[in-house]
Amino acid sequence: MRFWVVATCISLSCWGCGPKPEAKPPSAKPITAAPPAVVETPDLSPVKRPAEVVVLGHIARPRLLVDTLTKWSNVPVKPEDLIPESARPLGRAVSWEAPVDMVVSLDTFGEGKLPPPLIVGSVGLKSLDEALSAAESMQMPTRKLAPGVYRVGDFPDASCAMAVSLGTAPARLVCGRGPKDVDALLPYATRGLPSEPQSGADLELVLNAAPIQEHYGRDVAALRLFAGMAIREIALDSPRFDRALSDAVYGLVDESINLFNDLDQIRVESRIDAARNVLTGSAELRLKGNSSWIAGSIAAVKPQPVPASLPRIPPGATLAGYNPPLPAERYTAISRILGELAEGLLEHEKLPAATRKRVRHMTDTAFASQPETFMFAMSPTQTDSLGYRHSDTIVARSSEPSARLLGVYTDFFGLLADAGFKKWAKDLAKQKLGDKAAAGLPKVWPKVTKKPFRLAGFKTPATLFEVTVDLKAWAAVDETIARMIAKWLKGEPNELKRLVVIVQPDGQSTYVLSGDDPAEMARVMAEHKKSEPGAFFARPEHNQSVAMAGYLTLNYFAHALARSAKSDAFMKALKSTPHRGETPIAFSSTVGAGSARIDFELPADAFADGSAAAVAAGGAMKDALDKN
């Protein structure tokens, strides 16, 4: 037995100690190709306009627009100069030949009853790579959001992103008030709006009413509930006044609701007319319904061509205008409500019947007729020897006999001299301001004069109405009221202000002159009646039939600014410009089926004068505007 065990062990040992088999070489590993690089393709699929978009802005050719306006103004400015100094490196990537766009959208998921809208603006880029390189040179942080989309910059009050785009620019820079604005509107700003058909205007701004009507229609309709609360607050427990108040408040609310529902679009456009060196512009109201008073009034207007022969406009006129007859029947309800309100208030205040009758007659006749009218204004070029800034002399000719207009002005100026009205004003001053103000009121009450007046070239004498207000005397009674009156009359606290109205019958027509100097008004009227040719009546070429047409000049604006801001800086600067602010800026309005439009034309000469005068006036003009 032991033998078998030993033999078995020896056999096993010998087998394990025998010669080793020859080693086989390791098998070669198969060679595999490198995986192909994954190419990230930016999403350039078209995007439809979101239903919540309410406003679109579009500048079709930024460089051409800026270059044209700077050429007209003789101010050497380039589009690149509009970029802040610190961001100029980024400007090298901007394509100023591509459109500049703006998008405003309702924020339907925002917080609150009326969340702020989402707003973004976008400019074209020469390429995404060049823009990223420019951002890197400025050390602006960039972060990839998706293939071809990068967040750029880290601004406290704005958010920006760069993305590939459809349209004329291969990429666009889109900025908004925050990431929410950019994230929501970037797809449409880069892959929707750039591909939409455009009107051809150089500058365009469009408001679409449908999204607002869809989201806020119920809220607007609820305004009637607040109307009742407002009536209860204002009511006087006077049957006549309260009925008229109810008609007025509910009428205004209903008109607001109806106009809200009628509105389709508000469109503003501007174009460069290089052939005529004119910037043309228009503002159009488009309606889809006719339930509102405004829609009905637009439909009732009958545009007409401006007559080939208008009365003479004296050379140097700063404003001129013409309108055909307007539908007076549209104002009947307004006239009735105003009359009832005025008469009801005076009845509640216990004014005499004669005073109430005078007021009611004035309101009833003021809107009774809307005849064909022609007018012009002459603005004094400087203050007089005492430093007084005279007001414009305005001449208006209405195609109707004088009875109605003479009656309106007789009632108005007669009311200022009415004993019952003066007593009521004195009692009101005592109640609101005290005994001192009430005692001083008769001394400062406006002085009213009515007398015949002769104008050269007319057989029938005119009627002159004059009101004199002593602002210095008013200041002695109450400085607060004096300042309010001075602001309303565009005067100084120590001035003696005058308002003069002259009503001149002229057969089947009537002239109404307004100003503050009868001698100057007579001189202007004599210039108007001369037989020699006068100034050209400028109007836009766009409209042949108009509801209104005319022109104004920068001199008219300068004089208005001088009177309201009490500064001659802009007026003095305008005198040294090449065209002295005399170039007409024409305007007109017309109506069509469901639309009303205003057009204007700004000539290059007027633009040049305005720019030069603004630069020359400098800080003085800015101060004058800031005060107003």
Secondary structure, 3 states (H helix, E strand, C coil): CHHHHHHHHHHHHHHHCCCCCCCCCCCCCCCCCCCCCCCCCCCCCCCCCCCCEEEEEEECCHHHHHHHHHHHHCCCCCHHHHCCHHHHHHHCCECCCCCEEEEEECCCCCCCCCCCCEEEEEEEECCHHHHHHHHHHCCCCEEEEECCEEEECCCCCCEEEEEECCCCCCEEEEEECCHHHHHHHHHHHHHCHHHCCCCCCCEEEEEECHHHHHHHHHHHHCHHHHHHHHHHHHCCCCHHHHHHHHHHHHHHHHHHHHHHHHEEEEEEEEEEECCCCEEEEEEEEEECCCCCHHHHHHHHCCCEECCCCCCCCCCCCCEEEEECCCCHHHHHHHHHHHHHHHHHHHHHCCCCHHHHHHHHHHHHHHCCCCCCEEEEEECCCCCCCCCCCCCCEEEEEECCCCHHHHHHHHHHHHHHCCHHHHHHHHHHHHHHHCHHHHHHHHHHCCEEEEEEECCCCCCCCEEEEEEEEEHHHHHHHCHHHHHHHHHHCCCCCCCEEEEEEEEEEECCEEEEEEECCHHHHHHHHHHHCCCCCCCCCCCCCCCCEECEEEEECHHHHHHHHHHHHCCCHHHHHHHCCCCCCCCCEEEEEEEECCEEEEEEEEEHHHHHHHHHHHHHHCHHHHHHHHHC
